[in-house]
Amino acid sequence: MSSRDPSLDCGQSVDAAPYVLGSLADADDYREHLEECAICRAQVAELQLVVDTLPASVPAVRAPEALRTRVLSTVRSEAELLKSAGSGAEEPRARTGRRRSLRVSLLGAGLAIAVTAAAAVAITINLRSTAHERVSTAQVAASIRGARASLRQSGGRAELVVSGMPQPPLGDIYEVWLARGSAAQPTDALFSVTSSGTASVNVPGSLHGVQEVMVTSEPLGGSSHPTSAPLLRVAV
């Protein structure tokens, strides 16, 4: 390994930000360069600290792929702009250290802003989904003890999520009902469960005026009125 004066600039230091974000196309070549260049190793270490610290300061939320693409595109564009500016060899050597420090600071600040923006959007997504989603836990019949279910309402939609449910009896199917007042209205939401007892079912129609969402075991094809006691009941 060769040692280089850390006060000197390196034209490849602009690749440090894309490298730590995992978006550098020639990452293998840059990794080999890091073995030879102390300047870039220091730059990668500084930026890696930013990347590791900022995301850990907010709840872990998976941001949309489109957001990641935009952030990485911005980082790549900034790197290209800095690279096209050149090393400025015509400037006096005495100013090189100061110039490099400024470029590193700007690049680090740009990366920090990009990561912070991604974290902020992720927090916003999380807060919005939490604020607009209502989750209600189901009351489970004693005959299927161990089963669990919840009704998730968000954006005018409702989804029934169940786990630990037994398979319906041979020739039967589970049917979702909407109870308004004393009447249980059938829906076309008929479902079974996986071998592990899980299922996710979209509850059709509006829940306006509905007091309960219920599930019963019915003959294949469903029924127009319940033929068995509810296995799941969720107060809306």
C-alpha positions as CSV (number, residue, x, y, z in Angstrom):
1,M,0.0,0.0,0.0
2,S,1.2,3.5,-0.8
3,S,0.9,6.4,1.6
4,R,-0.2,9.7,0.3
5,D,-0.1,13.2,1.9
6,P,-3.7,13.6,3.3
7,S,-3.5,17.3,2.6
8,L,-3.5,16.6,-1.2
9,D,-6.8,16.3,-3.0
10,C,-8.0,13.2,-4.8
11,G,-10.2,13.4,-7.9
12,Q,-12.0,10.2,-6.9
13,S,-13.1,11.4,-3.5
14,V,-16.3,12.6,-5.2
15,D,-17.2,8.9,-5.6
16,A,-17.3,8.3,-1.8
17,A,-20.9,9.4,-1.4
18,P,-22.3,7.1,-4.1
19,Y,-20.1,4.3,-2.8
20,V,-21.4,4.4,0.8
21,L,-24.9,4.5,-0.5
22,G,-24.3,1.5,-2.6
23,S,-25.1,3.2,-5.9
24,L,-21.6,3.5,-7.5
25,A,-21.5,1.5,-10.7
26,D,-17.8,0.7,-10.6
27,A,-17.8,-0.1,-6.9
28,D,-15.2,-2.9,-7.3
29,D,-12.7,-0.5,-8.9
30,Y,-13.3,2.1,-6.2
31,R,-12.8,-0.5,-3.5
32,E,-9.4,-1.3,-5.0
33,H,-8.7,2.5,-5.1
34,L,-9.5,2.7,-1.4
35,E,-6.6,0.3,-0.7
36,E,-4.2,2.8,-2.2
37,C,-5.8,6.1,-1.1
38,A,-5.9,7.3,2.5
39,I,-7.8,10.4,1.5
40,C,-10.7,8.5,0.1
41,R,-10.7,6.0,2.9
42,A,-11.1,8.9,5.4
43,Q,-13.8,10.4,3.2
44,V,-15.7,7.1,3.1
45,A,-15.4,6.7,6.9
46,E,-16.8,10.2,7.5
47,L,-19.7,9.7,5.2
48,Q,-20.4,6.2,6.4
49,L,-20.8,7.6,9.9
50,V,-23.5,10.0,8.5
51,V,-25.3,7.2,6.7
52,D,-25.2,4.9,9.8
53,T,-26.3,7.6,12.3
54,L,-29.2,9.5,10.6
55,P,-31.4,6.5,9.7
56,A,-30.9,5.0,13.2
57,S,-32.4,8.2,14.7
58,V,-35.9,7.6,13.2
59,P,-38.3,4.6,13.2
60,A,-37.5,2.0,10.6
61,V,-39.9,2.5,7.7
62,R,-39.4,1.2,4.2
63,A,-39.6,4.2,1.9
64,P,-41.1,3.8,-1.7
65,E,-38.6,2.7,-4.3
66,A,-39.3,5.9,-6.3
67,L,-38.0,8.0,-3.3
68,R,-34.8,5.9,-3.2
69,T,-34.3,6.4,-6.9
70,R,-34.7,10.2,-6.6
71,V,-32.3,10.5,-3.7
72,L,-29.6,8.4,-5.4
73,S,-30.1,10.3,-8.6
74,T,-29.5,13.5,-6.8
75,V,-26.3,12.2,-5.2
76,R,-25.0,10.9,-8.5
77,S,-25.7,14.3,-10.1
78,E,-23.9,16.2,-7.4
79,A,-20.9,13.8,-7.7
80,E,-20.8,14.4,-11.5
81,L,-20.9,18.1,-11.0
82,L,-18.0,18.0,-8.6
83,K,-16.1,15.7,-10.8
84,S,-16.5,17.9,-13.9
85,A,-15.2,20.9,-11.9
86,G,-11.8,19.2,-12.0
87,S,-9.0,19.3,-9.4
88,G,-8.1,23.0,-10.0
89,A,-4.4,22.3,-10.5
90,E,-4.0,25.9,-11.6
91,E,-4.6,27.2,-8.1
92,P,-1.7,27.7,-5.7
93,R,-0.7,24.6,-3.8
94,A,-1.1,26.4,-0.5
95,R,-4.8,26.6,-1.1
96,T,-5.3,23.0,-2.0
97,G,-6.0,21.8,1.6
98,R,-8.6,24.5,2.2
99,R,-10.2,23.8,-1.2
100,R,-10.4,20.1,-0.5
101,S,-11.8,20.8,3.0
102,L,-14.5,22.9,1.4
103,R,-15.4,20.3,-1.3
104,V,-15.5,17.5,1.4
105,S,-17.7,19.7,3.6
106,L,-20.1,20.4,0.7
107,L,-20.2,16.8,-0.4
108,G,-20.8,15.6,3.2
109,A,-23.5,18.2,3.7
110,G,-25.1,17.1,0.5
111,L,-25.2,13.5,1.6
112,A,-26.5,14.5,5.0
113,I,-29.3,16.5,3.4
114,A,-30.2,13.6,1.1
115,V,-30.3,11.0,3.9
116,T,-32.2,13.4,6.2
117,A,-34.7,14.1,3.4
118,A,-35.2,10.3,3.0
119,A,-35.7,9.9,6.7
120,A,-38.1,12.8,6.9
121,V,-40.2,11.4,4.1
122,A,-40.1,8.0,5.7
123,I,-41.3,9.5,9.0
124,T,-44.1,11.3,7.2
125,I,-45.2,8.1,5.5
126,N,-45.2,6.3,8.8
127,L,-47.1,9.1,10.6
128,R,-49.7,9.4,7.8
129,S,-50.3,5.6,7.7
130,T,-50.6,5.5,11.5
131,A,-52.9,8.5,11.7
132,H,-55.3,7.2,9.0
133,E,-55.3,3.5,9.8
134,R,-57.7,2.2,12.5
135,V,-57.1,-1.3,13.8
136,S,-59.9,-3.1,15.7
137,T,-59.3,-6.5,17.4
138,A,-61.8,-9.3,16.8
139,Q,-63.7,-11.2,19.4
140,V,-63.0,-14.9,18.8
141,A,-65.4,-17.8,19.5
142,A,-64.3,-20.2,22.1
143,S,-64.5,-23.1,19.6
144,I,-61.5,-21.7,17.7
145,R,-59.4,-20.7,20.7
146,G,-55.9,-19.6,19.6
147,A,-57.2,-17.8,16.5
148,R,-56.7,-14.0,16.2
149,A,-58.1,-11.5,13.8
150,S,-58.1,-7.7,13.3
151,L,-60.0,-5.3,11.1
152,R,-57.8,-2.6,9.4
153,Q,-59.5,0.5,8.1
154,S,-57.6,3.0,6.0
155,G,-58.6,5.3,3.2
156,G,-62.2,4.1,3.0
157,R,-61.0,0.5,2.7
158,A,-61.3,-2.3,5.2
159,E,-59.3,-5.5,5.4
160,L,-59.8,-8.4,7.7
161,V,-56.5,-10.1,8.7
162,V,-56.7,-13.5,10.5
163,S,-54.2,-15.9,11.9
164,G,-54.4,-19.3,13.7
165,M,-57.8,-20.1,12.1
166,P,-58.6,-23.7,11.3
167,Q,-59.5,-24.7,7.8
168,P,-63.3,-24.6,7.3
169,P,-65.1,-27.9,7.5
170,L,-65.2,-30.0,4.3
171,G,-67.8,-28.5,2.0
172,D,-67.9,-25.1,3.9
173,I,-66.3,-21.7,3.4
174,Y,-65.9,-18.7,5.6
175,E,-68.2,-15.8,4.8
176,V,-67.9,-12.1,5.9
177,W,-71.1,-10.4,7.2
178,L,-71.9,-6.7,7.9
179,A,-74.2,-6.2,10.8
180,R,-76.4,-3.1,10.7
181,G,-78.8,-3.0,13.6
182,S,-80.2,-6.5,14.2
183,A,-79.7,-7.6,10.6
184,A,-76.6,-9.4,9.3
185,Q,-76.1,-8.6,5.6
186,P,-74.1,-11.1,3.5
187,T,-71.1,-10.0,1.4
188,D,-69.3,-11.7,-1.5
189,A,-66.2,-12.0,0.6
190,L,-65.8,-15.8,0.9
191,F,-62.5,-17.2,1.9
192,S,-60.5,-20.1,3.3
193,V,-57.1,-19.9,5.1
194,T,-53.6,-21.2,4.4
195,S,-52.2,-24.3,6.0
196,S,-50.9,-22.1,8.8
197,G,-54.3,-20.5,9.4
198,T,-53.7,-17.1,7.9
199,A,-55.7,-15.0,5.5
200,S,-56.2,-11.4,4.4
201,V,-59.7,-10.5,3.1
202,N,-60.9,-7.2,1.6
203,V,-64.3,-6.3,3.2
204,P,-66.5,-5.1,0.3
205,G,-68.7,-2.0,0.4
206,S,-68.9,0.8,2.9
207,L,-68.8,0.4,6.6
208,H,-71.0,3.4,7.1
209,G,-73.7,2.5,9.7
210,V,-72.1,-1.0,10.3
211,Q,-71.9,-2.0,14.0
212,E,-70.0,-5.3,13.5
213,V,-68.1,-7.2,10.9
214,M,-68.7,-11.0,11.4
215,V,-67.4,-14.2,10.0
216,T,-69.3,-17.5,9.9
217,S,-68.8,-20.9,8.4
218,E,-71.2,-21.4,5.5
219,P,-71.8,-24.0,2.7
220,L,-69.7,-23.5,-0.4
221,G,-71.0,-20.5,-2.4
222,G,-72.1,-18.7,0.7
223,S,-75.5,-18.1,2.3
224,S,-78.0,-15.3,2.2
225,H,-78.4,-15.5,6.0
226,P,-76.1,-17.0,8.7
227,T,-76.5,-20.7,9.3
228,S,-74.0,-20.9,12.2
229,A,-72.9,-18.7,15.1
230,P,-70.2,-16.1,14.3
231,L,-66.7,-17.3,14.7
232,L,-65.3,-13.8,14.6
233,R,-66.9,-10.5,15.6
234,V,-65.3,-7.1,15.2
235,A,-66.9,-4.0,16.6
236,V,-66.6,-1.1,14.1
